[in-house]
Amino acid sequence: MWNAGSLVILDKDDNQAQRFLSYLVAALQKADHTIGSEAAQLLAAVRPAHPEAVLTSLINDLDTAAREIVLVLDDYQFISSQPVHEIVALLLEHCPNTLHLVIATRSDPRFL
């Protein structure tokens, strides 16, 4: 199956975990519409789910994806939020074989 790709260009306003996750879900859905339905519902709930629950749902979808996806997080140097760093670190720790994560930054990420 062909690779699909998506780009998320970050800025200083993307330091809220819920906002970051919503961009992550939208980008992955753009690459493959079968990914992230439950995660999007969890984010849209009146009481949004804990970020780890959203990310777990997303990782499970990625693990069963029919194609490989390249996700680029550009300008990551603008991210200073520890919760967002933890989301990315968790994604890297549990990254399925179907996801190739590219982080473009001008400084070392704080999750390293």
TORMIZA-681779 format. One line per 8 residues: for each residue x, y, z of N, C-alpha, C, O. Coordinates in nm, 4 decimals, always signed. Layout:
// TORMIZA-681779
X:Y:Z:X:Y:Z:X:Y:Z:X:Y:Z ~ ...
//
This chain:
// TORMIZA-681779
+0.0853:-0.1173:+0.0000:+0.0000:+0.0000:+0.0000:+0.0900:+0.1237:+0.0000:+0.1975:+0.1228:+0.0599 ~ +0.0466:+0.2273:-0.0657:+0.1231:+0.3523:-0.0724:+0.1256:+0.4231:+0.0623:+0.0327:+0.4110:+0.1422 ~ +0.2315:+0.4957:+0.0858:+0.2395:+0.5795:+0.2054:+0.1489:+0.7000:+0.1883:+0.1332:+0.7517:+0.0777 ~ +0.0904:+0.7438:+0.2961:+0.0158:+0.8682:+0.2996:+0.0919:+0.9603:+0.3932:+0.1622:+0.9138:+0.4830 ~ +0.0783:+1.0892:+0.3729:+0.1509:+1.1816:+0.4579:+0.0668:+1.2995:+0.4985:-0.0313:+1.3339:+0.4326 ~ +0.1063:+1.3608:+0.6074:+0.0382:+1.4781:+0.6558:+0.1370:+1.5654:+0.7322:+0.2334:+1.5164:+0.7910 ~ +0.1110:+1.6940:+0.7299:+0.1999:+1.7931:+0.7909:+0.1232:+1.8751:+0.8923:+0.0125:+1.9216:+0.8649 ~ +0.1820:+1.8930:+1.0099:+0.1274:+1.9823:+1.1118:+0.2332:+2.0886:+1.1370:+0.3430:+2.0582:+1.1837
+0.1995:+2.2134:+1.1058:+0.2909:+2.3249:+1.1308:+0.2509:+2.3856:+1.2650:+0.1395:+2.4355:+1.2812 ~ +0.3420:+2.3806:+1.3595:+0.3141:+2.4229:+1.4958:+0.3552:+2.5678:+1.5191:+0.4421:+2.6215:+1.4505 ~ +0.2901:+2.6300:+1.6180:+0.3322:+2.7626:+1.6638:+0.3117:+2.7700:+1.8143:+0.2684:+2.6728:+1.8761 ~ +0.3422:+2.8832:+1.8726:+0.3393:+2.8968:+2.0192:+0.2001:+2.8767:+2.0787:+0.1880:+2.8493:+2.1981 ~ +0.0953:+2.8896:+1.9981:-0.0411:+2.8706:+2.0473:-0.0819:+2.7237:+2.0553:-0.1930:+2.6927:+2.0982 ~ +0.0057:+2.6343:+2.0149:-0.0266:+2.4916:+2.0120:+0.0254:+2.4169:+2.1341:+0.0504:+2.2965:+2.1278 ~ +0.0417:+2.4878:+2.2445:+0.0956:+2.4288:+2.3664:-0.0098:+2.3711:+2.4599:+0.0241:+2.3249:+2.5689 ~ -0.1358:+2.3726:+2.4203:-0.2416:+2.3103:+2.4990:-0.2602:+2.1675:+2.4492:-0.2717:+2.1445:+2.3288
-0.2632:+2.0729:+2.5405:-0.2697:+1.9316:+2.5041:-0.3899:+1.9000:+2.4156:-0.3757:+1.8301:+2.3153 ~ -0.5081:+1.9505:+2.4513:-0.6286:+1.9209:+2.3729:-0.6173:+1.9769:+2.2307:-0.6555:+1.9111:+2.1340 ~ -0.5657:+2.0965:+2.2196:-0.5498:+2.1570:+2.0874:-0.4486:+2.0787:+2.0041:-0.4731:+2.0496:+1.8871 ~ -0.3355:+2.0449:+2.0644:-0.2324:+1.9682:+1.9951:-0.2891:+1.8348:+1.9477:-0.2672:+1.7947:+1.8334 ~ -0.3617:+1.7666:+2.0353:-0.4200:+1.6375:+1.9978:-0.5223:+1.6521:+1.8854:-0.5299:+1.5667:+1.7972 ~ -0.6002:+1.7588:+1.8880:-0.6993:+1.7772:+1.7816:-0.6305:+1.7979:+1.6473:-0.6798:+1.7496:+1.5453 ~ -0.5175:+1.8687:+1.6450:-0.4417:+1.8850:+1.5207:-0.3806:+1.7521:+1.4769:-0.3780:+1.7200:+1.3581 ~ -0.3323:+1.6763:+1.5728:-0.2738:+1.5454:+1.5436:-0.3784:+1.4523:+1.4821:-0.3524:+1.3862:+1.3815
-0.4957:+1.4480:+1.5429:-0.6045:+1.3637:+1.4921:-0.6462:+1.4087:+1.3527:-0.6617:+1.3256:+1.2632 ~ -0.6644:+1.5383:+1.3332:-0.7064:+1.5901:+1.2025:-0.6042:+1.5576:+1.0944:-0.6411:+1.5203:+0.9831 ~ -0.4771:+1.5715:+1.1266:-0.3718:+1.5427:+1.0286:-0.3710:+1.3948:+0.9913:-0.3564:+1.3602:+0.8741 ~ -0.3864:+1.3087:+1.0896:-0.3865:+1.1654:+1.0615:-0.5123:+1.1238:+0.9855:-0.5069:+1.0339:+0.9015 ~ -0.6252:+1.1883:+1.0142:-0.7468:+1.1594:+0.9399:-0.7346:+1.2042:+0.7944:-0.7908:+1.1419:+0.7043 ~ -0.6621:+1.3108:+0.7733:-0.6395:+1.3580:+0.6362:-0.5572:+1.2548:+0.5579:-0.5802:+1.2325:+0.4391 ~ -0.4623:+1.1933:+0.6262:-0.3785:+1.0921:+0.5624:-0.4554:+0.9626:+0.5390:-0.4349:+0.8948:+0.4384 ~ -0.5455:+0.9282:+0.6337:-0.6230:+0.8051:+0.6227:-0.7532:+0.8248:+0.7005:-0.7524:+0.8319:+0.8234
-0.8628:+0.8334:+0.6293:-0.9916:+0.8646:+0.6920:-1.0408:+0.7577:+0.7898:-1.1351:+0.7822:+0.8650 ~ -0.9786:+0.6404:+0.7901:-1.0213:+0.5343:+0.8821:-0.9597:+0.5495:+1.0211:-0.9926:+0.4741:+1.1128 ~ -0.8714:+0.6459:+1.0360:-0.8002:+0.6653:+1.1632:-0.8603:+0.7820:+1.2408:-0.8920:+0.8860:+1.1832 ~ -0.8757:+0.7643:+1.3709:-0.9060:+0.8754:+1.4594:-1.0513:+0.9091:+1.4839:-1.0791:+1.0122:+1.5451 ~ -1.1456:+0.8275:+1.4395:-1.2878:+0.8594:+1.4636:-1.3197:+0.8637:+1.6121:-1.3801:+0.9594:+1.6606 ~ -1.2791:+0.7602:+1.6840:-1.3056:+0.7560:+1.8281:-1.2277:+0.8663:+1.9006:-1.2809:+0.9302:+1.9914 ~ -1.1032:+0.8887:+1.8612:-1.0221:+0.9935:+1.9241:-1.0873:+1.1301:+1.9054:-1.0890:+1.2112:+1.9980 ~ -1.1408:+1.1560:+1.7868:-1.2083:+1.2839:+1.7614:-1.3321:+1.2977:+1.8497:-1.3602:+1.4062:+1.9006
-1.4058:+1.1885:+1.8681:-1.5230:+1.1922:+1.9552:-1.4829:+1.2176:+2.1001:-1.5493:+1.2928:+2.1714 ~ -1.3750:+1.1550:+2.1427:-1.3270:+1.1765:+2.2798:-1.2881:+1.3219:+2.3030:-1.3116:+1.3763:+2.4109 ~ -1.2290:+1.3846:+2.2025:-1.1885:+1.5253:+2.2139:-1.3082:+1.6198:+2.2099:-1.3057:+1.7259:+2.2722 ~ -1.4126:+1.5818:+2.1369:-1.5292:+1.6689:+2.1190:-1.6324:+1.6556:+2.2302:-1.7291:+1.7317:+2.2341 ~ -1.6132:+1.5607:+2.3197:-1.7096:+1.5385:+2.4276:-1.7208:+1.6615:+2.5164:-1.6289:+1.7431:+2.5234 ~ -1.8348:+1.6739:+2.5841:-1.8565:+1.7856:+2.6760:-1.7441:+1.7914:+2.7791:-1.6938:+1.8989:+2.8119 ~ -1.7062:+1.6762:+2.8288:-1.5910:+1.6648:+2.9177:-1.4864:+1.5850:+2.8407:-1.4881:+1.4619:+2.8438 ~ -1.3954:+1.6533:+2.7720:-1.2968:+1.5812:+2.6902:-1.2196:+1.4785:+2.7719:-1.1878:+1.4999:+2.8889
-1.1910:+1.3678:+2.7077:-1.1179:+1.2595:+2.7724:-0.9752:+1.3023:+2.8043:-0.9229:+1.3982:+2.7476 ~ -0.9146:+1.2298:+2.8951:-0.7744:+1.2535:+2.9299:-0.6900:+1.2337:+2.8041:-0.7178:+1.1429:+2.7258 ~ -0.5874:+1.3169:+2.7829:-0.5041:+1.3047:+2.6625:-0.4498:+1.1645:+2.6381:-0.4382:+1.1226:+2.5229 ~ -0.4164:+1.0913:+2.7439:-0.3633:+0.9568:+2.7262:-0.4674:+0.8627:+2.6652:-0.4327:+0.7756:+2.5855 ~ -0.5943:+0.8798:+2.7021:-0.7011:+0.7971:+2.6453:-0.7196:+0.8274:+2.4965:-0.7403:+0.7366:+2.4161 ~ -0.7120:+0.9548:+2.4609:-0.7241:+0.9948:+2.3204:-0.6085:+0.9363:+2.2408:-0.6284:+0.8798:+2.1332 ~ -0.4890:+0.9499:+2.2935:-0.3703:+0.9008:+2.2238:-0.3725:+0.7474:+2.2117:-0.3324:+0.6935:+2.1086 ~ -0.4179:+0.6784:+2.3138:-0.4281:+0.5328:+2.3084:-0.5222:+0.4896:+2.1968:-0.4920:+0.3961:+2.1226
-0.6344:+0.5563:+2.1849:-0.7286:+0.5261:+2.0773:-0.6640:+0.5491:+1.9411:-0.6796:+0.4685:+1.8494 ~ -0.5927:+0.6579:+1.9291:-0.5250:+0.6917:+1.8033:-0.4176:+0.5880:+1.7689:-0.4069:+0.5450:+1.6541 ~ -0.3399:+0.5490:+1.8669:-0.2341:+0.4491:+1.8456:-0.2955:+0.3154:+1.8040:-0.2421:+0.2471:+1.7165 ~ -0.4071:+0.2779:+1.8662:-0.4742:+0.1532:+1.8283:-0.5203:+0.1578:+1.6828:-0.5067:+0.0591:+1.6105 ~ -0.5741:+0.2705:+1.6398:-0.6146:+0.2858:+1.5000:-0.4934:+0.2769:+1.4069:-0.4988:+0.2112:+1.3029 ~ -0.3862:+0.3425:+1.4446:-0.2654:+0.3402:+1.3621:-0.2087:+0.1987:+1.3513:-0.1555:+0.1595:+1.2474 ~ -0.2206:+0.1243:+1.4583:-0.1666:-0.0118:+1.4610:-0.2384:-0.1035:+1.3622:-0.1806:-0.2009:+1.3140 ~ -0.3623:-0.0726:+1.3327:-0.4397:-0.1559:+1.2398:-0.4573:-0.0894:+1.1033:-0.5340:-0.1383:+1.0203
-0.3883:+0.0196:+1.0798:-0.4011:+0.0907:+0.9522:-0.3533:+0.0038:+0.8366:-0.2607:-0.0762:+0.8502 ~ -0.4189:+0.0219:+0.7232:-0.3863:-0.0579:+0.6044:-0.2691:-0.0006:+0.5263:-0.2219:-0.0631:+0.4313 ~ -0.2222:+0.1151:+0.5640:-0.1116:+0.1788:+0.4926:-0.0167:+0.2438:+0.5905:-0.0505:+0.2668:+0.7066 ~ +0.1017:+0.2730:+0.5426:+0.1993:+0.3459:+0.6232:+0.1720:+0.4950:+0.6103:+0.1346:+0.5439:+0.5037 ~ +0.1913:+0.5656:+0.7195:+0.1650:+0.7096:+0.7231:+0.2891:+0.7819:+0.7715:+0.3539:+0.7399:+0.8674 ~ +0.3214:+0.8907:+0.7043:+0.4294:+0.9791:+0.7462:+0.3642:+1.1040:+0.8034:+0.2894:+1.1728:+0.7339 ~ +0.3922:+1.1334:+0.9291:+0.3398:+1.2523:+0.9951:+0.4570:+1.3435:+1.0280:+0.5511:+1.3026:+1.0960 ~ +0.4510:+1.4664:+0.9800:+0.5569:+1.5634:+1.0048:+0.5052:+1.6690:+1.1022:+0.4045:+1.7349:+1.0762
+0.5753:+1.6842:+1.2144:+0.5486:+1.7922:+1.3096:+0.6551:+1.8979:+1.2852:+0.7703:+1.8808:+1.3250 ~ +0.6170:+2.0063:+1.2202:+0.7116:+2.1107:+1.1825:+0.7123:+2.2228:+1.2858:+0.6099:+2.2521:+1.3475 ~ +0.8262:+2.2841:+1.3037:+0.8449:+2.3951:+1.3989:+0.8183:+2.3531:+1.5429:+0.7596:+2.4285:+1.6204 ~ +0.8615:+2.2332:+1.5782:+0.8390:+2.1811:+1.7130:+0.9076:+2.2667:+1.8200:+0.8734:+2.2568:+1.9379 ~ +1.0033:+2.3500:+1.7807:+1.0726:+2.4341:+1.8790:+0.9768:+2.5293:+1.9516:+1.0112:+2.5817:+2.0576 ~ +0.8574:+2.5524:+1.8961:+0.7601:+2.6407:+1.9613:+0.6848:+2.5718:+2.0744:+0.6124:+2.6371:+2.1496 ~ +0.7014:+2.4412:+2.0868:+0.6308:+2.3682:+2.1915:+0.7129:+2.3722:+2.3205:+0.8270:+2.3263:+2.3257 ~ +0.6507:+2.4286:+2.4241:+0.7173:+2.4394:+2.5539:+0.6370:+2.3702:+2.6645:+0.6820:+2.3632:+2.7788
+0.5211:+2.3203:+2.6313:+0.4301:+2.2588:+2.7273:+0.4730:+2.1160:+2.7610:+0.4878:+2.0323:+2.6720 ~ +0.4923:+2.0896:+2.8880:+0.5293:+1.9539:+2.9306:+0.4229:+1.8511:+2.8930:+0.4586:+1.7419:+2.8487 ~ +0.2924:+1.8813:+2.9089:+0.1923:+1.7831:+2.8673:+0.2012:+1.7476:+2.7176:+0.1804:+1.6321:+2.6803 ~ +0.2313:+1.8444:+2.6338:+0.2454:+1.8155:+2.4903:+0.3708:+1.7318:+2.4669:+0.3682:+1.6380:+2.3873 ~ +0.4794:+1.7643:+2.5347:+0.6010:+1.6827:+2.5236:+0.5724:+1.5382:+2.5659:+0.6223:+1.4441:+2.5043 ~ +0.4925:+1.5213:+2.6705:+0.4584:+1.3869:+2.7180:+0.3744:+1.3119:+2.6152:+0.3904:+1.1909:+2.5993 ~ +0.2851:+1.3818:+2.5455:+0.2045:+1.3196:+2.4402:+0.2958:+1.2673:+2.3299:+0.2811:+1.1535:+2.2853 ~ +0.3892:+1.3498:+2.2861:+0.4805:+1.3099:+2.1791:+0.5699:+1.1956:+2.2260:+0.5943:+1.1013:+2.1508
+0.6185:+1.2032:+2.3485:+0.7031:+1.0954:+2.4018:+0.6256:+0.9635:+2.4078:+0.6793:+0.8581:+2.3735 ~ +0.5003:+0.9694:+2.4511:+0.4175:+0.8489:+2.4571:+0.3920:+0.7939:+2.3167:+0.3938:+0.6726:+2.2956 ~ +0.3686:+0.8827:+2.2222:+0.3504:+0.8393:+2.0837:+0.4755:+0.7705:+2.0317:+0.4669:+0.6682:+1.9638 ~ +0.5910:+0.8261:+2.0632:+0.7166:+0.7644:+2.0202:+0.7406:+0.6299:+2.0876:+0.7900:+0.5369:+2.0239 ~ +0.7065:+0.6188:+2.2147:+0.7263:+0.4940:+2.2893:+0.6403:+0.3810:+2.2349:+0.6806:+0.2647:+2.2368 ~ +0.5217:+0.4159:+2.1864:+0.4249:+0.3148:+2.1414:+0.3954:+0.3264:+1.9924:+0.2896:+0.2846:+1.9454 ~ +0.4885:+0.3827:+1.9202:+0.4700:+0.4094:+1.7777:+0.4530:+0.2794:+1.6991:+0.5429:+0.1953:+1.6974 ~ +0.3380:+0.2631:+1.6344:+0.3190:+0.1422:+1.5534:+0.4064:+0.1457:+1.4282:+0.4538:+0.2515:+1.3866
+0.4266:+0.0285:+1.3694:+0.5089:+0.0199:+1.2486:+0.4498:+0.0970:+1.1317:+0.5210:+0.1280:+1.0363 ~ +0.3226:+0.1279:+1.1372:+0.2578:+0.1978:+1.0265:+0.2806:+0.3486:+1.0292:+0.2483:+0.4174:+0.9324 ~ +0.3359:+0.4010:+1.1390:+0.3564:+0.5458:+1.1511:+0.5051:+0.5800:+1.1472:+0.5869:+0.5198:+1.2168 ~ +0.5364:+0.6764:+1.0653:+0.6715:+0.7322:+1.0585:+0.6582:+0.8775:+1.1020:+0.5988:+0.9588:+1.0312 ~ +0.7129:+0.9097:+1.2172:+0.7003:+1.0434:+1.2743:+0.8274:+1.1217:+1.2472:+0.9374:+1.0784:+1.2816 ~ +0.8106:+1.2386:+1.1846:+0.9223:+1.3283:+1.1556:+0.9003:+1.4548:+1.2371:+0.7956:+1.5188:+1.2269 ~ +1.0000:+1.4906:+1.3184:+0.9906:+1.6112:+1.3993:+1.0955:+1.7088:+1.3496:+1.2155:+1.6845:+1.3615 ~ +1.0486:+1.8201:+1.2934:+1.1385:+1.9240:+1.2442:+1.1432:+2.0352:+1.3489:+1.0402:+2.0908:+1.3870
+1.2642:+2.0665:+1.3944:+1.2788:+2.1638:+1.5024:+1.4151:+2.2320:+1.4900:+1.5078:+2.1789:+1.4289 ~ +1.4245:+2.3492:+1.5487:+1.5510:+2.4226:+1.5502:+1.6245:+2.4074:+1.6823:+1.7314:+2.4652:+1.7022 ~ +1.5666:+2.3295:+1.7720:+1.6314:+2.3014:+1.8998:+1.5918:+2.1609:+1.9439:+1.4913:+2.1068:+1.8977 ~ +1.6701:+2.1027:+2.0323:+1.6404:+1.9675:+2.0793:+1.5075:+1.9662:+2.1554:+1.4843:+2.0502:+2.2423 ~ +1.4220:+1.8719:+2.1226:+1.2950:+1.8617:+2.1960:+1.3203:+1.8260:+2.3428:+1.4167:+1.7561:+2.3742 ~ +1.2356:+1.8729:+2.4301:+1.2550:+1.8506:+2.5735:+1.2190:+1.7110:+2.6182:+1.2455:+1.6751:+2.7329 ~ +1.1593:+1.6308:+2.5315:+1.1242:+1.4955:+2.5720:+1.2399:+1.3995:+2.5527:+1.2288:+1.2831:+2.5912 ~ +1.3504:+1.4434:+2.4947:+1.4668:+1.3563:+2.4739:+1.5455:+1.3391:+2.6012:+1.6467:+1.2690:+2.6021
//
